[in-house]
Amino acid sequence: MTKHTDSAAADTDFDTLRAQRQAAMNDAEREVYNSAYAQAGWAMELAELVYTTRTQAGLTQAQLARAMGTSQSAIAAWENGARTPGVEALERLARACGKHLHITIGAA
C-alpha cells in the first residue's frame, strides 16, 4: 500500500486517493485517466522485465544495445519507463540474452 506524501493527505493510501479523484471525474475524464494509468503500469512492468533480463544475462546496457542493434540510450529509456519496447524489441532482447519470448493471456 503506497502512502501519498502531501501533508493534507499524509494518512491516506494511494488507492483511496485514486478512488476519490475518479469519483470527481466525468466519464470522459475517467476513461482518459484509466488509460494513462494502465499504460504507466505496463511501462513499469516492462521496464523491470528489460532490466531483470539484461542483468540476469550479465550484460551492461551498452553490451545489450550492441547485441540488439540499438543504442544504449534506448535500453536506458526502456529500463526507466520513459519508453516502452514493442514486441519486436522484446523478441530481440530475449534472443540477445539467450532466452525466448513467450506471450500469454490469462483469465481475468
HUTA-V99006 format. One record per helix or strand of 2 or more residues. SS is the DSSP state (h for helix, s for strand). FROM is the first residue (numbers start at 1). TO is the last residue. If there is no record, write none. Layout:
BEGIN
ss=SS from=FROM to=TO
ss=SS from=FROM to=TO
END
This chain:
BEGIN
ss=h from=7 to=9
ss=h from=14 to=23
ss=h from=27 to=56
ss=h from=61 to=68
ss=h from=72 to=79
ss=h from=87 to=96
END
